[in-house]
Amino acid sequence: MLLEVIAETLEDAKEAEQGGAGRIELVRELARGGLTPPLALIEAVVKAVRIPVRVMLRDSERFELRDAGEPGRLHAAARDAHARGADGFVAGFLRGGAPDLATTQEVMGALASPVTFHRAFDDAADPLGALSVLASEARIDRVLTSGGWGEWPARFARLKALRLAAPPHLTVLPGGGIDEEALCALAAAGFPEAHVGRAARVPADPLGRVRAIRVATLVALATSAADP
């Protein structure tokens, strides 16, 4: 299982790679759900690590546009990050309870970089319908989702249903409150990837720092659980 780890600093990114992470989601202000990181940080992280780095494109905690200028600002951020070597992006917008694909496409412009549609997906009124909409945009290759709301068994069941419904080019990426128990269950069920934030940090909260030993522990647990 590939483990994607949220990084908020250069040290977070280095620790994630050292612990065996397969990809980094780079953000600022994790306590607010993750916003677009500064360009200097993007450049430093891309130079420092060898694993892929996907950069968050988000102005606020909202999943709907705040103003008409937001897509242009985010596109400029995406263009600059791409020029500094970002491997891909993390973005997501809703309109009327459904994925706002047009805004996502406006933010990306002509960039061909892959995109993870983030946890705005969990607020979609019709998850299966949302999955079908997102599958129509070739650059969206991952959907980050916690499996919706509620206790883990219900979320796990939804994640499995989404994975079955997703076309081959669209990976359902479980994330959001993924702890060691959940990670093992996902690995045993054959999920190819998972996304972690707090579980890779010491202390295990948004103000903690990523530690290689925590990442290595998670990677080892997932590997063991996935073994036949």
Secondary structure, 3 states (H helix, E strand, C coil): CEEEEEECCHHHHHHHHHHCCCEEEECECHHHCCECCCHHHHHHHHHHCCCCEEEECCCCCCCCCCCCCHHHHHHHHHHHHHHCCCCEEEECCEECCEECHHHHHHHHCCCCCCEEECHHHHHCCCHHHHHHHHHCCCCEEEEEECCCCCCHHHHHHHHHHHHHHCCCCCEEEEECCCCHHHHHHHHHCCCCEEEECHHHEECCCCCCEECHHHHHHHHHHHHHHHCC
